[in-house]
Amino acid sequence: MQTLFTPTQWDTAQDKQKWLDRFIRFLELGCPYSQFTNPLYRRLSIMFGHIALRDRAGFYSTWFDDAGKRADFIEHTLLSRIVGDPTDTWSDVEHALQNWLWGNPTLTTGYRDRAWAEAESNDFLTVVNILNNHSPEFAERVVLELLRITRR
């Protein structure tokens, strides 16, 4: 397997390539928890200025639980300052992932669009739940007011 990565004392260039390929696949699949394996977590938790966030589930919950968090993760990754020599760190993999993300902007915009849609859906459900707890007359007044506001 041909790779552009530099081996470290602990990991081969192929190890780095394999991890990157798996992480990109994880992103392309929409970040399913079942694909966020311990090896992905352990490496990612020490890249891009991340801290371990207690455990794999906590890290996943912080960065990948929903579309908005995924978009935040990508933006954080793109803006991270990468340090270290690739003979001692995985800085070459960090650079490669940043380059891949810059080359795939629809991934970020897709997650951001989904986050907006999820928020709108949640807002709608909140209104429905509130209205269900009030009289039909009150619900009708609220709906009419919302229609008036949105037609401006």
Buried (B, 14 or more C-beta within 10 A) or exposed (E): EEBEBBBBEEBBBEBBBBBBEBBBEBBEEBBEEEBBEEEBBEBBBEBBEBEEBEEBEEBBBBBBEBBBBBBBBBBEBBEBEBEEEBEEBBBBBBEBBBEBBEEBEEBBEBBBEBBEEEEEEEEEEEBEEEBEEEEEEEBEEBEEEEEEEEEE
